[in-house]
Amino acid sequence: MADAGPAAADDPAAFLTTRAEVTMEERHLTQLQRMYGGMGLALVGALVEETAARPLRWATAQFVGSPRYGERLDLVAEVLAAGRRTSQVRVTGTVAGRVVLTGLGAAAEANPEIPGGTLPVMPAFPPPEDCEPVRLRFPPSTPPGFFGLVEIRQPAGAAEPRLRFWMRFGGRPATRPAMLALVADSVPTMVMGALGNPGSGSSLDNTIRVGSAPDSEWVLVDGIPDQAADGYGHGSVRLWSPDGSLAGVGSQTAALWFYRKG
């Protein structure tokens, strides 16, 4: 970080540590009853903001394990550097002493001297009120996990694969940084769908870069699946507010798999 600089020895923010714990419930999980990757990144982002006491700008999480239903995830966030505007934070998550995720993030105050602007343009897409709810296709008897919390909408008759869609959480602005991390975890399904396969993937990493958008309950997920190779896939998503603001950009690499039958 160019403007962060080394942490000052007399700056108490440089030595802050935040601890949290989360017991895995259905809302935290995938259909396979393991922690949803976007949920892990959302927890990392929330802890980065809490520990730095500054707005989140970027966060990434690498998954080396997967908490299951009922397990307690213990999280520790440490400020590694605190500059005039920017703090850099490391987050470690463990289950029973075993590391399951590591995260890094940056939280920073605004710099009013630098002009703002968005280079890409929001794609033409019907607003959510003109779209129909999407019924996700899970195998029979499979619990919805995290997807029980969200509503997804697409235009009637939209062609598969589903690369653009609206998503919202009941009663919560989807454009907040922690919520964006949840919305952005769409790449594995997009990659599999783009190849004509019913399936998804297990996250190796998730990254979110926070843009600028007003609070909104809806976010347009604009998917860019890049590649599948050797059983792994990667790509990115642009996340748009209904007013055309770029709320954020997510990227991901995942181990791909087919939906199980039955």
Backbone as JSON, one array per atom type, in Angstrom:
{
  "sequence": "MADAGPAAADDPAAFLTTRAEVTMEERHLTQLQRMYGGMGLALVGALVEETAARPLRWATAQFVGSPRYGERLDLVAEVLAAGRRTSQVRVTGTVAGRVVLTGLGAAAEANPEIPGGTLPVMPAFPPPEDCEPVRLRFPPSTPPGFFGLVEIRQPAGAAEPRLRFWMRFGGRPATRPAMLALVADSVPTMVMGALGNPGSGSSLDNTIRVGSAPDSEWVLVDGIPDQAADGYGHGSVRLWSPDGSLAGVGSQTAALWFYRKG",
  "N": [[0.83, -1.19, 0.0], [0.72, 2.07, -0.98], [0.21, 4.4, 0.52], [0.08, 3.62, 3.12], [2.38, 2.96, 4.68], [4.89, 2.15, 7.22], [3.72, 0.84, 10.36], [3.2, 3.06, 12.98], [5.07, 3.22, 16.0], [3.84, 4.28, 18.23], [1.19, 4.13, 17.64], [-1.81, 2.96, 18.56], [-3.67, 1.58, 17.03], [-2.26, -0.04, 15.38], [-1.79, -2.37, 16.67], [-4.06, -3.71, 17.29], [-6.28, -6.38, 18.06], [-8.92, -8.47, 17.18], [-11.38, -10.75, 18.23], [-13.65, -13.35, 17.39], [-16.46, -15.61, 17.29], [-18.27, -18.1, 15.54], [-20.94, -20.26, 15.31], [-21.63, -22.85, 13.15], [-24.52, -22.76, 11.26], [-27.47, -23.64, 9.35], [-27.81, -21.5, 7.56], [-25.25, -20.68, 7.05], [-24.11, -22.42, 5.29], [-23.28, -24.52, 2.4], [-25.1, -26.48, -0.07], [-23.96, -28.91, 0.35], [-23.57, -29.01, 3.0], [-21.36, -27.76, 4.11], [-19.29, -24.95, 5.02], [-20.29, -22.07, 3.29], [-18.4, -20.51, 0.8], [-18.55, -17.74, 0.23], [-19.65, -16.87, 2.61], [-17.55, -17.27, 4.4], [-15.72, -15.35, 3.39], [-17.26, -13.06, 3.81], [-17.29, -12.95, 6.61], [-14.55, -12.53, 7.07], [-14.25, -9.98, 5.85], [-15.99, -8.43, 7.46], [-14.69, -8.58, 9.93], [-12.26, -7.35, 9.33], [-13.1, -4.71, 8.86], [-14.2, -4.13, 11.41], [-11.98, -4.38, 13.11], [-10.1, -2.56, 12.09], [-11.59, -0.26, 12.15], [-12.35, 1.23, 9.96], [-13.62, 1.82, 6.61], [-14.15, -1.08, 4.61], [-12.11, -1.96, 1.85], [-10.96, -3.95, 0.32], [-10.77, -7.5, 0.33], [-9.63, -10.83, 0.85], [-9.94, -14.38, 0.92], [-8.58, -17.53, 1.7], [-9.26, -20.94, 1.52], [-8.59, -23.62, 3.52], [-9.76, -25.61, 4.78], [-13.02, -26.83, 5.8], [-15.57, -25.79, 7.68], [-18.24, -27.57, 9.28], [-21.76, -28.25, 9.77], [-22.83, -27.19, 12.96], [-20.25, -26.98, 14.0], [-17.85, -24.88, 15.67], [-16.52, -21.91, 14.57], [-13.65, -20.22, 15.14], [-12.37, -16.99, 15.09], [-9.69, -14.77, 14.48], [-8.55, -11.52, 14.19], [-5.94, -9.42, 13.14], [-4.31, -6.32, 13.17], [-1.93, -5.54, 10.87], [-0.6, -3.39, 9.79], [-0.95, 0.1, 10.11], [-1.73, 3.01, 8.59], [-1.89, 6.51, 7.61], [-4.32, 6.65, 6.25], [-4.95, 4.04, 5.61], [-5.44, 0.69, 6.7], [-4.03, -2.52, 7.16], [-4.99, -5.85, 7.47], [-4.9, -9.08, 8.97], [-6.64, -12.16, 9.0], [-7.43, -15.1, 10.74], [-8.98, -18.24, 10.75], [-10.15, -20.87, 12.77], [-11.05, -24.26, 13.6], [-11.55, -26.08, 16.39], [-8.84, -25.67, 16.96], [-7.67, -26.2, 14.53], [-6.55, -24.83, 11.53], [-8.73, -23.4, 9.19], [-9.32, -21.34, 7.47], [-7.67, -18.56, 5.98], [-7.26, -15.07, 5.85], [-6.88, -11.86, 4.26], [-7.04, -8.32, 4.32], [-7.84, -4.91, 3.44], [-8.63, -1.84, 4.86], [-9.83, 1.44, 4.54], [-9.79, 5.02, 4.74], [-11.58, 7.53, 2.87], [-10.07, 9.38, 0.17], [-10.32, 12.56, -0.53], [-9.02, 14.06, -2.46], [-8.61, 12.68, -4.78], [-10.19, 12.17, -7.84], [-13.32, 10.47, -8.51], [-14.7, 7.71, -10.42], [-16.23, 5.45, -12.77], [-15.23, 2.93, -14.92], [-16.2, 0.65, -16.55], [-19.51, 0.01, -17.94], [-22.77, -0.43, -16.71], [-24.5, -3.31, -17.76], [-27.24, -3.49, -20.13], [-30.25, -4.46, -18.77], [-33.27, -5.91, -17.63], [-35.08, -4.33, -14.93], [-35.34, -5.54, -11.48], [-38.05, -5.73, -10.73], [-39.3, -6.31, -13.09], [-38.61, -8.85, -13.63], [-38.64, -12.46, -13.11], [-38.92, -14.66, -10.26], [-36.3, -17.01, -9.67], [-36.16, -20.47, -9.57], [-34.02, -22.41, -7.94], [-32.17, -25.22, -9.02], [-31.75, -27.86, -7.26], [-30.57, -31.11, -6.24], [-33.02, -33.62, -5.25], [-34.15, -33.64, -1.83], [-32.02, -32.19, -0.9], [-30.75, -29.82, 1.3], [-31.27, -26.24, 1.23], [-29.33, -24.54, 2.3], [-27.27, -21.67, 2.43], [-28.64, -20.51, 0.28], [-31.26, -20.45, 0.97], [-31.67, -18.02, 2.09], [-31.81, -16.05, 0.19], [-33.17, -14.22, -2.64], [-33.5, -14.7, -6.08], [-33.64, -13.29, -9.28], [-34.59, -13.31, -12.73], [-35.11, -12.31, -16.19], [-38.15, -13.46, -17.76], [-37.97, -16.5, -19.55], [-35.24, -16.38, -19.89], [-32.15, -17.34, -21.25], [-30.2, -20.21, -20.5], [-26.63, -20.58, -19.94], [-26.99, -19.18, -16.6], [-25.85, -16.19, -16.37], [-26.22, -13.57, -15.72], [-28.03, -12.01, -13.21], [-30.43, -10.82, -10.79], [-30.02, -10.39, -7.26], [-31.09, -10.59, -3.88], [-31.25, -10.03, -0.29], [-33.57, -10.59, 2.24], [-34.62, -7.65, 3.68], [-32.06, -6.54, 4.1], [-29.45, -4.39, 3.03], [-27.97, -5.22, 0.03], [-25.73, -4.13, -1.03], [-23.85, -3.53, 0.85], [-20.48, -4.0, 2.1], [-19.91, -6.6, 3.41], [-22.11, -8.09, 2.62], [-21.85, -8.03, -0.13], [-19.74, -9.79, -0.49], [-21.01, -12.21, -0.11], [-22.83, -12.25, -2.25], [-21.09, -12.3, -4.41], [-20.05, -14.84, -4.66], [-20.4, -16.68, -6.98], [-19.09, -17.73, -9.12], [-18.18, -20.52, -9.64], [-20.56, -21.95, -10.36], [-21.31, -20.48, -12.59], [-19.17, -20.95, -14.35], [-19.39, -23.74, -14.77], [-21.96, -23.8, -15.85], [-21.6, -22.3, -18.19], [-20.16, -24.08, -19.67], [-22.05, -25.9, -20.19], [-22.73, -27.74, -18.23], [-24.38, -29.22, -15.42], [-23.6, -28.13, -12.37], [-21.26, -27.09, -9.8], [-18.87, -25.74, -7.56], [-16.12, -26.02, -5.21], [-14.79, -23.55, -3.23], [-11.48, -22.39, -3.6], [-10.39, -19.95, -3.15], [-11.7, -16.71, -2.38], [-12.35, -13.39, -3.42], [-13.04, -9.96, -2.82], [-13.57, -6.74, -4.09], [-14.31, -3.61, -3.11], [-16.59, -1.25, -4.33], [-18.28, 1.78, -5.03], [-21.42, 2.53, -4.04], [-24.85, 3.37, -3.43], [-26.88, 2.33, -0.6], [-28.74, -0.54, -1.33], [-31.32, -2.94, -1.83], [-31.19, -4.77, -3.88], [-28.85, -6.38, -6.04], [-27.23, -6.51, -9.15], [-25.81, -9.26, -10.56], [-23.18, -9.71, -12.61], [-21.77, -11.88, -14.54], [-18.52, -13.18, -15.42], [-17.29, -15.78, -16.58], [-14.21, -17.37, -16.89], [-12.51, -19.69, -17.4], [-12.25, -23.28, -17.43], [-10.12, -25.79, -16.33], [-8.39, -28.78, -16.0], [-10.09, -29.61, -13.97], [-10.53, -27.39, -12.41], [-11.82, -24.1, -12.0], [-12.08, -20.61, -12.95], [-12.99, -17.15, -12.61], [-14.81, -14.01, -12.74], [-16.98, -11.52, -11.24], [-18.99, -8.67, -11.82], [-20.63, -6.38, -9.76], [-23.57, -4.74, -9.61], [-25.38, -1.86, -8.6], [-28.9, -0.98, -8.7], [-29.04, 1.66, -9.63], [-27.0, 1.93, -11.41], [-24.49, 2.18, -10.32], [-21.25, 0.86, -9.63], [-21.0, -1.56, -7.4], [-19.14, -3.39, -6.53], [-16.44, -5.76, -7.21], [-15.93, -9.16, -7.71], [-13.83, -12.09, -7.49], [-12.66, -15.44, -8.16], [-11.38, -18.77, -7.58], [-12.03, -22.2, -8.03], [-12.48, -25.66, -7.14], [-14.04, -27.76, -9.33], [-17.24, -29.46, -9.56], [-19.73, -31.94, -10.44], [-23.31, -31.81, -10.04], [-24.7, -34.06, -7.74], [-26.69, -36.92, -8.42], [-30.0, -37.91, -7.45]],
  "CA": [[0.0, 0.0, 0.0], [1.62, 3.21, -1.12], [0.01, 5.46, 1.49], [-0.04, 3.11, 4.47], [3.64, 3.12, 5.37], [5.03, 1.29, 8.39], [2.9, 1.21, 11.51], [3.93, 3.87, 13.96], [5.22, 2.5, 17.25], [2.91, 4.81, 19.22], [-0.17, 4.07, 17.09], [-2.44, 1.77, 19.14], [-4.44, 0.84, 16.03], [-1.39, -0.99, 14.7], [-1.63, -3.58, 17.47], [-5.38, -4.2, 17.67], [-6.68, -7.74, 17.74], [-10.33, -8.73, 17.4], [-11.74, -12.17, 18.22], [-15.07, -13.63, 17.22], [-16.76, -17.01, 17.06], [-19.53, -18.34, 14.84], [-21.33, -21.66, 15.23], [-22.19, -23.07, 11.83], [-25.93, -23.08, 11.12], [-27.88, -23.9, 7.98], [-27.63, -20.3, 6.74], [-23.83, -20.49, 6.75], [-23.61, -23.61, 4.61], [-23.67, -24.88, 1.04], [-25.99, -27.64, -0.13], [-23.18, -30.06, 0.82], [-23.47, -28.87, 4.45], [-20.09, -27.18, 4.49], [-19.39, -23.5, 5.02], [-20.34, -21.37, 2.01], [-17.19, -19.71, 0.66], [-18.88, -16.33, 0.37], [-19.86, -16.59, 4.03], [-16.22, -17.11, 5.0], [-15.18, -14.06, 2.98], [-18.04, -12.03, 4.49], [-16.79, -12.87, 7.99], [-13.25, -11.88, 7.0], [-14.45, -8.56, 5.58], [-16.6, -7.78, 8.62], [-13.67, -8.45, 10.98], [-11.3, -6.34, 8.89], [-13.72, -3.41, 9.15], [-14.35, -3.95, 12.85], [-10.68, -4.24, 13.75], [-9.46, -1.34, 11.61], [-12.49, 0.89, 12.35], [-12.33, 1.97, 8.7], [-14.41, 1.11, 5.61], [-13.47, -2.13, 3.85], [-11.82, -1.69, 0.45], [-10.56, -5.19, -0.35], [-10.54, -8.64, 1.21], [-9.52, -12.13, 0.19], [-9.9, -15.51, 1.84], [-8.16, -18.82, 1.17], [-9.9, -21.98, 2.33], [-7.78, -24.82, 3.67], [-10.65, -26.57, 5.43], [-14.42, -26.46, 5.61], [-16.4, -26.05, 8.85], [-19.5, -28.24, 9.02], [-22.89, -27.88, 10.62], [-22.64, -27.35, 14.39], [-18.9, -26.69, 14.44], [-17.59, -23.49, 16.02], [-15.41, -21.27, 13.87], [-13.02, -19.16, 15.93], [-11.71, -16.04, 14.2], [-8.8, -13.77, 15.08], [-8.11, -10.5, 13.24], [-4.8, -8.65, 13.64], [-3.85, -5.21, 12.33], [-0.51, -5.69, 10.55], [-0.05, -2.05, 9.53], [-1.96, 1.16, 10.16], [-1.17, 4.26, 8.11], [-2.72, 7.69, 7.77], [-5.67, 6.37, 5.75], [-5.16, 2.63, 5.29], [-5.03, -0.37, 7.62], [-3.96, -3.86, 6.58], [-5.42, -6.76, 8.54], [-4.87, -10.52, 8.71], [-7.67, -12.91, 9.73], [-7.23, -16.54, 10.77], [-10.12, -18.97, 11.27], [-9.83, -22.23, 13.19], [-12.06, -25.13, 14.22], [-10.87, -26.96, 17.34], [-7.42, -25.46, 16.82], [-7.22, -26.53, 13.16], [-6.78, -23.7, 10.62], [-9.61, -23.7, 8.07], [-9.26, -20.25, 6.5], [-6.82, -17.4, 6.24], [-7.73, -13.93, 5.08], [-6.21, -10.57, 4.31], [-7.92, -7.25, 3.86], [-7.44, -3.52, 3.63], [-9.71, -0.9, 5.16], [-9.21, 2.75, 4.32], [-10.61, 6.23, 4.65], [-11.63, 8.15, 1.54], [-9.13, 10.44, -0.16], [-11.13, 13.49, -1.34], [-8.22, 14.72, -3.48], [-8.59, 11.86, -5.99], [-11.54, 12.11, -8.43], [-13.9, 9.15, -8.68], [-15.25, 7.39, -11.73], [-16.38, 4.03, -13.08], [-14.86, 2.74, -16.32], [-17.19, -0.15, -17.27], [-20.89, 0.49, -17.91], [-23.73, -1.46, -16.34], [-25.17, -3.85, -18.95], [-28.69, -3.33, -20.24], [-30.89, -5.62, -18.16], [-34.53, -5.48, -17.02], [-35.02, -4.15, -13.47], [-35.83, -6.73, -10.77], [-39.52, -5.82, -10.71], [-39.75, -6.85, -14.38], [-38.06, -10.21, -13.75], [-39.35, -13.49, -12.36], [-38.08, -15.43, -9.33], [-35.64, -18.2, -10.2], [-36.18, -21.63, -8.69], [-32.74, -23.07, -8.1], [-32.32, -26.65, -9.27], [-30.92, -28.71, -6.41], [-31.05, -32.5, -6.18], [-34.05, -33.85, -4.24], [-33.75, -33.85, -0.43], [-30.83, -31.4, -0.58], [-31.11, -28.58, 1.98], [-30.82, -25.09, 0.44], [-28.21, -23.83, 2.91], [-27.25, -20.22, 2.28], [-29.57, -20.04, -0.74], [-32.56, -20.23, 1.58], [-31.73, -16.64, 2.55], [-31.77, -15.08, -0.91], [-34.1, -14.28, -3.79], [-32.82, -14.48, -7.35], [-34.61, -13.0, -10.35], [-34.15, -13.17, -14.11], [-36.23, -12.12, -17.12], [-38.83, -14.68, -18.2], [-37.4, -17.1, -20.74], [-33.8, -16.13, -20.01], [-31.43, -18.54, -21.67], [-29.1, -20.71, -19.69], [-26.41, -20.54, -18.5], [-27.41, -17.99, -15.89], [-24.65, -15.38, -16.17], [-26.66, -12.3, -15.15], [-29.26, -12.14, -12.43], [-30.57, -9.98, -9.6], [-30.06, -11.12, -6.0], [-31.3, -9.77, -2.69], [-31.49, -10.64, 1.0], [-34.72, -9.93, 2.83], [-34.44, -6.64, 4.71], [-30.67, -6.11, 4.29], [-28.87, -3.84, 1.8], [-27.02, -6.16, -0.57], [-24.55, -3.41, -1.5], [-22.87, -3.39, 1.93], [-19.32, -4.85, 1.79], [-20.01, -8.0, 3.84], [-23.15, -8.73, 1.82], [-21.29, -8.21, -1.47], [-18.94, -11.01, -0.48], [-21.95, -13.33, -0.27], [-23.38, -12.21, -3.6], [-20.06, -12.51, -5.43], [-19.64, -16.25, -4.72], [-21.23, -17.27, -8.04], [-18.25, -18.09, -10.25], [-18.15, -21.94, -10.03], [-21.8, -22.31, -11.06], [-21.27, -19.83, -13.9], [-18.22, -21.66, -15.21], [-19.98, -25.02, -15.15], [-23.09, -23.53, -16.73], [-21.09, -21.84, -19.49], [-19.7, -25.28, -20.37], [-23.2, -26.77, -20.4], [-22.76, -28.8, -17.22], [-25.03, -28.9, -14.16], [-22.66, -28.33, -11.28], [-20.75, -25.9, -9.12], [-17.5, -25.95, -7.17], [-15.68, -25.72, -3.85], [-13.88, -22.41, -3.34], [-10.11, -22.36, -3.09], [-10.24, -18.59, -2.65], [-12.7, -15.7, -2.75], [-11.85, -12.03, -3.27], [-14.01, -8.91, -3.1], [-13.06, -5.37, -4.16], [-15.5, -2.81, -2.83], [-16.73, -0.03, -5.1], [-19.06, 2.86, -4.42], [-22.83, 2.44, -4.42], [-25.75, 3.62, -2.31], [-27.55, 1.14, -0.08], [-29.8, -1.07, -2.18], [-31.59, -4.34, -1.5], [-30.9, -5.6, -5.04], [-27.57, -6.27, -6.75], [-27.15, -7.25, -10.4], [-24.6, -10.05, -10.67], [-22.79, -9.73, -14.01], [-20.72, -12.88, -14.47], [-17.51, -13.32, -16.46], [-16.55, -17.03, -16.39], [-13.03, -17.34, -17.74], [-11.91, -20.94, -17.87], [-12.16, -24.51, -16.64], [-8.95, -26.56, -16.77], [-7.91, -29.78, -15.05], [-11.02, -29.74, -12.86], [-10.6, -26.15, -11.66], [-12.36, -23.0, -12.8], [-11.94, -19.28, -12.38], [-13.72, -16.09, -13.28], [-15.09, -12.84, -11.9], [-18.32, -10.94, -11.35], [-19.21, -7.26, -11.48], [-21.82, -6.28, -8.93], [-24.13, -3.43, -9.92], [-26.57, -1.33, -7.94], [-29.91, -0.63, -9.7], [-28.86, 3.0, -10.2], [-25.86, 1.89, -12.32], [-23.22, 2.27, -9.61], [-20.51, -0.38, -9.46], [-20.9, -1.82, -5.97], [-17.92, -4.14, -6.24], [-15.97, -6.77, -8.16], [-15.48, -10.36, -7.04], [-13.14, -13.08, -8.31], [-12.67, -16.72, -7.45], [-10.94, -20.02, -8.16], [-12.73, -23.28, -7.34], [-12.45, -27.04, -7.63], [-15.37, -27.95, -9.91], [-17.86, -30.78, -9.44], [-21.08, -32.1, -10.97], [-24.34, -32.08, -9.05], [-24.97, -35.48, -7.55], [-28.04, -37.32, -8.73], [-30.69, -38.58, -6.37]],
  "C": [[0.87, 1.25, 0.0], [1.46, 4.21, 0.01], [-0.05, 4.95, 2.92], [1.22, 3.34, 5.27], [3.74, 2.18, 6.55], [4.16, 1.76, 9.53], [3.74, 1.99, 12.51], [3.95, 3.14, 15.3], [4.24, 3.0, 18.31], [1.48, 4.82, 18.73], [-0.85, 2.81, 17.62], [-3.21, 0.95, 18.12], [-3.6, -0.23, 15.35], [-1.31, -2.32, 15.43], [-2.98, -4.18, 17.88], [-5.6, -5.64, 17.22], [-8.16, -7.89, 18.08], [-10.58, -10.23, 17.31], [-13.24, -12.31, 18.09], [-15.25, -15.14, 17.05], [-18.14, -17.14, 16.44], [-19.78, -19.85, 14.82], [-22.08, -21.89, 13.93], [-23.65, -23.54, 11.9], [-26.26, -23.26, 9.64], [-27.6, -22.72, 7.07], [-26.18, -20.03, 6.37], [-23.29, -21.48, 5.73], [-24.02, -23.68, 3.14], [-24.67, -26.04, 1.11], [-25.29, -28.92, 0.34], [-22.92, -30.0, 2.32], [-22.06, -28.52, 4.93], [-20.19, -25.66, 4.36], [-19.34, -22.94, 3.6], [-19.14, -20.44, 1.91], [-17.44, -18.22, 0.81], [-19.12, -15.93, 1.81], [-18.53, -16.41, 4.73], [-15.61, -15.77, 4.66], [-15.94, -12.92, 3.65], [-17.58, -11.85, 5.93], [-15.42, -12.19, 8.03], [-13.42, -10.38, 6.81], [-15.02, -7.81, 6.77], [-15.57, -7.58, 9.74], [-12.6, -7.43, 10.61], [-11.84, -4.94, 9.21], [-13.78, -3.13, 10.65], [-13.01, -3.65, 13.51], [-10.0, -2.93, 13.35], [-10.27, -0.08, 11.9], [-12.44, 1.83, 11.15], [-13.13, 1.18, 7.68], [-13.58, 0.08, 4.84], [-13.29, -1.71, 2.4], [-11.52, -2.97, -0.34], [-10.4, -6.28, 0.69], [-10.44, -9.9, 0.37], [-9.45, -13.21, 1.25], [-9.46, -16.75, 1.08], [-8.66, -19.9, 2.11], [-9.03, -23.23, 2.33], [-8.54, -25.9, 4.43], [-12.06, -26.07, 5.3], [-15.23, -26.8, 6.85], [-17.74, -26.67, 8.45], [-20.56, -27.81, 10.03], [-22.58, -28.18, 12.09], [-21.25, -27.07, 14.89], [-18.74, -25.2, 14.73], [-16.35, -23.0, 15.3], [-14.91, -20.12, 14.73], [-12.18, -18.28, 15.0], [-10.88, -15.04, 14.99], [-8.35, -12.82, 13.97], [-7.02, -9.65, 13.88], [-4.46, -7.55, 12.66], [-2.35, -5.36, 12.12], [0.16, -4.35, 10.3], [-1.2, -1.06, 9.55], [-1.3, 2.47, 9.74], [-2.14, 5.41, 8.3], [-4.16, 7.42, 7.34], [-5.98, 4.88, 5.7], [-4.65, 1.71, 6.39], [-5.03, -1.7, 6.88], [-4.12, -4.89, 7.7], [-5.33, -8.2, 8.07], [-5.91, -11.21, 9.59], [-7.36, -14.4, 9.62], [-8.46, -17.2, 11.4], [-9.75, -20.4, 11.6], [-11.07, -22.94, 13.71], [-11.3, -26.13, 15.08], [-9.36, -26.88, 17.18], [-6.84, -25.72, 15.44], [-7.55, -25.36, 12.24], [-7.65, -24.14, 9.45], [-9.68, -22.56, 7.06], [-8.26, -19.21, 6.95], [-7.3, -16.27, 5.35], [-6.85, -12.72, 5.26], [-7.19, -9.52, 3.82], [-7.32, -5.89, 4.12], [-8.69, -2.68, 3.86], [-9.11, 0.49, 5.13], [-10.23, 3.87, 4.29], [-10.57, 6.78, 3.23], [-10.56, 9.22, 1.4], [-9.86, 11.43, -1.07], [-10.35, 14.17, -2.45], [-8.22, 13.97, -4.81], [-10.0, 11.79, -6.57], [-12.0, 10.68, -8.6], [-14.41, 8.95, -10.09], [-15.31, 5.89, -11.92], [-16.14, 3.84, -14.56], [-15.82, 1.83, -17.08], [-18.58, 0.46, -17.12], [-21.8, -0.68, -17.56], [-24.43, -1.99, -17.59], [-26.67, -3.58, -18.95], [-29.36, -4.6, -19.74], [-32.18, -5.15, -17.51], [-34.38, -5.3, -15.51], [-35.64, -5.35, -12.75], [-37.34, -6.87, -10.76], [-40.09, -6.34, -12.03], [-39.22, -8.26, -14.63], [-38.85, -11.18, -12.88], [-38.4, -14.21, -11.41], [-37.53, -16.69, -9.99], [-35.71, -19.31, -9.16], [-34.91, -22.43, -8.93], [-32.94, -24.59, -8.17], [-31.31, -27.44, -8.43], [-31.45, -30.14, -6.47], [-32.1, -32.66, -5.09], [-33.44, -34.1, -2.86], [-32.47, -33.11, -0.05], [-31.24, -30.1, 0.1], [-30.56, -27.38, 1.22], [-29.62, -24.38, 1.01], [-28.36, -22.33, 2.77], [-28.34, -19.72, 1.33], [-31.01, -19.94, -0.24], [-32.75, -18.81, 2.06], [-31.99, -15.64, 1.43], [-32.91, -15.29, -1.89], [-33.31, -13.92, -5.03], [-33.87, -14.26, -8.42], [-33.91, -12.84, -11.69], [-35.34, -12.87, -15.0], [-36.85, -13.46, -17.5], [-38.21, -15.19, -19.49], [-35.93, -16.86, -20.93], [-33.08, -17.43, -20.34], [-30.37, -18.93, -20.65], [-27.81, -20.66, -20.53], [-26.75, -19.18, -17.89], [-26.16, -17.17, -15.54], [-24.97, -14.0, -15.63], [-27.97, -12.52, -14.42], [-29.24, -11.14, -11.28], [-30.6, -10.87, -8.37], [-30.32, -10.13, -4.87], [-31.48, -10.66, -1.46], [-32.65, -9.89, 1.64], [-34.34, -8.94, 3.92], [-33.03, -6.15, 4.93], [-30.12, -5.54, 2.99], [-27.79, -4.77, 1.26], [-25.75, -5.48, -1.04], [-23.54, -3.13, -0.38], [-21.71, -4.36, 1.69], [-19.46, -6.31, 2.19], [-21.05, -8.75, 3.02], [-22.65, -8.96, 0.39], [-20.45, -9.48, -1.56], [-19.81, -12.24, -0.67], [-22.47, -13.4, -1.7], [-22.36, -12.64, -4.64], [-19.68, -13.98, -5.6], [-20.53, -17.01, -5.7], [-20.41, -17.88, -9.16], [-18.29, -19.58, -10.6], [-19.39, -22.38, -10.81], [-21.82, -21.72, -12.46], [-20.34, -20.55, -14.86], [-18.8, -22.98, -15.68], [-21.13, -24.81, -16.12], [-22.65, -23.1, -18.12], [-20.58, -23.01, -20.33], [-20.83, -26.27, -20.61], [-23.32, -27.9, -19.41], [-23.52, -28.36, -15.98], [-24.08, -29.17, -13.0], [-22.23, -27.03, -10.67], [-19.3, -26.19, -8.74], [-17.26, -25.61, -5.72], [-14.58, -24.66, -3.92], [-12.49, -22.73, -2.82], [-9.82, -20.97, -2.52], [-11.45, -17.77, -3.08], [-12.09, -14.33, -2.51], [-12.96, -11.05, -3.58], [-13.28, -7.57, -3.08], [-14.26, -4.45, -4.11], [-15.49, -1.53, -3.64], [-17.49, 1.02, -4.32], [-20.48, 2.78, -4.93], [-23.69, 2.76, -3.21], [-26.35, 2.31, -1.82], [-28.69, 0.73, -0.99], [-30.05, -2.52, -1.81], [-31.26, -5.28, -2.65], [-29.5, -5.34, -5.56], [-27.68, -7.09, -8.03], [-25.79, -7.94, -10.48], [-24.3, -10.25, -12.15], [-21.56, -10.63, -14.13], [-19.8, -12.92, -15.68], [-16.74, -14.61, -16.19], [-15.4, -17.11, -17.38], [-12.63, -18.7, -18.27], [-12.18, -22.07, -16.88], [-11.0, -25.31, -17.21], [-8.54, -27.5, -15.65], [-8.79, -29.9, -13.81], [-11.16, -28.51, -11.99], [-11.1, -25.05, -12.58], [-12.13, -21.67, -12.13], [-12.7, -18.27, -13.22], [-13.96, -14.94, -12.31], [-16.53, -12.4, -12.12], [-18.23, -9.44, -11.06], [-20.57, -7.17, -10.81], [-22.36, -4.85, -9.03], [-25.33, -3.1, -9.04], [-27.59, -0.97, -9.02], [-29.73, 0.75, -10.33], [-27.67, 3.07, -11.16], [-24.52, 2.04, -11.65], [-22.57, 0.89, -9.51], [-20.27, -0.6, -7.98], [-19.63, -2.57, -5.61], [-17.6, -5.12, -7.35], [-15.47, -7.96, -7.35], [-14.74, -11.27, -8.01], [-12.93, -14.33, -7.47], [-12.0, -17.81, -8.28], [-11.58, -21.15, -7.35], [-12.42, -24.62, -7.96], [-13.87, -27.39, -8.07], [-15.89, -29.35, -9.65], [-19.26, -30.75, -10.06], [-22.06, -32.26, -9.81], [-24.57, -33.59, -8.95], [-26.43, -35.79, -7.84], [-28.66, -38.01, -7.52], [-30.89, -37.7, -5.17]]
}
